[in-house]
């Protein structure tokens, strides 16, 4: 998606350790006009698969997921990273390894918001190793729901998450796929 | 705002300890159509004050803040609750006490995204004791920016945060103000 690639080129920063900092428009600070357009693009791509619900993970997935939900007019559910005192009753859960933070964390979804047979579209801001998406797939499986695909804003194509999930049969659609990046610039997959 | 009050009456749950659970539509699960309407209402209320930027706090403020930013076409900045490895350089920070979780946490905003003289609208999903808004006001003050007001989806009017902030001169506009709630129902302020 040219709009997103242009934004990454102009405002993204490549930091040591294969970190692409997009805090100016995609997380920390959000560009609402851009994000609403990303949501419309996810809707265009996945509307034909008739999703019932969007599933994302807090915090940085919430904005793009809300935009997609607004375009598709379906509920957006975000998995929470910690069990809070506001979570009562039973929950689905899975453990996700974060390479960014070097730790495992638990994500949970309350059972009353995800049901067997629902067609679920995963939406997230980034995919690198794919561990977050795998955690969400585990939760969808626990609920007996069906994952119809994953819409991702930015894919680090030089890491294996997207390719591995596609090889397992999941439809993964990324709006910008980075082939390589370094201090000289960012190259997107054609 | 009748739309929000009706939704709270029909889908909100009053739990022990003055907890209003709105996880069905405002946090955990989001109703995008409702949330985009809340954003338009915040825009209607505050557009005349010409905000340059919206400031909220992760995670549950992000959705309503994005909706307001989309309606006003201005950037949305969300304060982060933990210093992550993606935060480089200097940051503004303040300590917020959470009565819900019974602990203090630090919220941070990277300095490059908030500047002296900017007119900042705070947006959040809830106000009860007002500690989160006070933390954001502290960050705005550190930046030399100006808080033009706070747009809140749901105010617990029986707790003192909203009243205390208004008495200090902050414009606090809440779309639904709960006067009282118990197992028999929810009463909104007229």
HADDOCK unambig.tbl for C-alpha pairs under 7 A between the chains (distance, minus, plus):
assign (segid A and resid 28 and name CA) (segid B and resid 77 and name CA) 5.70 0.50 0.50
assign (segid A and resid 28 and name CA) (segid B and resid 78 and name CA) 5.26 0.50 0.50
assign (segid A and resid 28 and name CA) (segid B and resid 79 and name CA) 6.89 0.50 0.50
assign (segid A and resid 29 and name CA) (segid B and resid 75 and name CA) 6.78 0.50 0.50
assign (segid A and resid 29 and name CA) (segid B and resid 76 and name CA) 5.56 0.50 0.50
assign (segid A and resid 29 and name CA) (segid B and resid 77 and name CA) 4.15 0.50 0.50
assign (segid A and resid 29 and name CA) (segid B and resid 78 and name CA) 6.24 0.50 0.50
assign (segid A and resid 30 and name CA) (segid B and resid 75 and name CA) 5.79 0.50 0.50
assign (segid A and resid 30 and name CA) (segid B and resid 76 and name CA) 4.99 0.50 0.50
assign (segid A and resid 30 and name CA) (segid B and resid 77 and name CA) 6.12 0.50 0.50
assign (segid A and resid 31 and name CA) (segid B and resid 75 and name CA) 5.19 0.50 0.50
assign (segid A and resid 31 and name CA) (segid B and resid 76 and name CA) 6.63 0.50 0.50
assign (segid A and resid 32 and name CA) (segid B and resid 66 and name CA) 6.04 0.50 0.50
assign (segid A and resid 32 and name CA) (segid B and resid 69 and name CA) 5.77 0.50 0.50
assign (segid A and resid 32 and name CA) (segid B and resid 70 and name CA) 4.90 0.50 0.50
assign (segid A and resid 32 and name CA) (segid B and resid 73 and name CA) 6.76 0.50 0.50
assign (segid A and resid 32 and name CA) (segid B and resid 75 and name CA) 6.41 0.50 0.50
assign (segid A and resid 33 and name CA) (segid B and resid 70 and name CA) 5.91 0.50 0.50
assign (segid A and resid 33 and name CA) (segid B and resid 73 and name CA) 6.50 0.50 0.50
assign (segid A and resid 58 and name CA) (segid B and resid 59 and name CA) 6.47 0.50 0.50
assign (segid A and resid 59 and name CA) (segid B and resid 58 and name CA) 6.46 0.50 0.50
assign (segid A and resid 59 and name CA) (segid B and resid 59 and name CA) 5.33 0.50 0.50
assign (segid A and resid 62 and name CA) (segid B and resid 63 and name CA) 6.75 0.50 0.50
assign (segid A and resid 63 and name CA) (segid B and resid 62 and name CA) 6.75 0.50 0.50
assign (segid A and resid 63 and name CA) (segid B and resid 63 and name CA) 6.23 0.50 0.50
assign (segid A and resid 63 and name CA) (segid B and resid 66 and name CA) 6.71 0.50 0.50
assign (segid A and resid 66 and name CA) (segid B and resid 32 and name CA) 6.06 0.50 0.50
assign (segid A and resid 66 and name CA) (segid B and resid 63 and name CA) 6.70 0.50 0.50
assign (segid A and resid 69 and name CA) (segid B and resid 32 and name CA) 5.78 0.50 0.50
assign (segid A and resid 70 and name CA) (segid B and resid 32 and name CA) 4.89 0.50 0.50
assign (segid A and resid 70 and name CA) (segid B and resid 33 and name CA) 5.92 0.50 0.50
assign (segid A and resid 73 and name CA) (segid B and resid 32 and name CA) 6.74 0.50 0.50
assign (segid A and resid 73 and name CA) (segid B and resid 33 and name CA) 6.49 0.50 0.50
assign (segid A and resid 75 and name CA) (segid B and resid 29 and name CA) 6.77 0.50 0.50
assign (segid A and resid 75 and name CA) (segid B and resid 30 and name CA) 5.77 0.50 0.50
assign (segid A and resid 75 and name CA) (segid B and resid 31 and name CA) 5.18 0.50 0.50
assign (segid A and resid 75 and name CA) (segid B and resid 32 and name CA) 6.40 0.50 0.50
assign (segid A and resid 76 and name CA) (segid B and resid 29 and name CA) 5.56 0.50 0.50
assign (segid A and resid 76 and name CA) (segid B and resid 30 and name CA) 4.99 0.50 0.50
assign (segid A and resid 76 and name CA) (segid B and resid 31 and name CA) 6.64 0.50 0.50
assign (segid A and resid 77 and name CA) (segid B and resid 28 and name CA) 5.68 0.50 0.50
assign (segid A and resid 77 and name CA) (segid B and resid 29 and name CA) 4.16 0.50 0.50
assign (segid A and resid 77 and name CA) (segid B and resid 30 and name CA) 6.12 0.50 0.50
assign (segid A and resid 78 and name CA) (segid B and resid 28 and name CA) 5.25 0.50 0.50
assign (segid A and resid 78 and name CA) (segid B and resid 29 and name CA) 6.26 0.50 0.50
assign (segid A and resid 79 and name CA) (segid B and resid 28 and name CA) 6.89 0.50 0.50
assign (segid A and resid 85 and name CA) (segid B and resid 100 and name CA) 6.90 0.50 0.50
assign (segid A and resid 85 and name CA) (segid B and resid 101 and name CA) 6.43 0.50 0.50
assign (segid A and resid 100 and name CA) (segid B and resid 85 and name CA) 6.92 0.50 0.50
assign (segid A and resid 101 and name CA) (segid B and resid 85 and name CA) 6.44 0.50 0.50
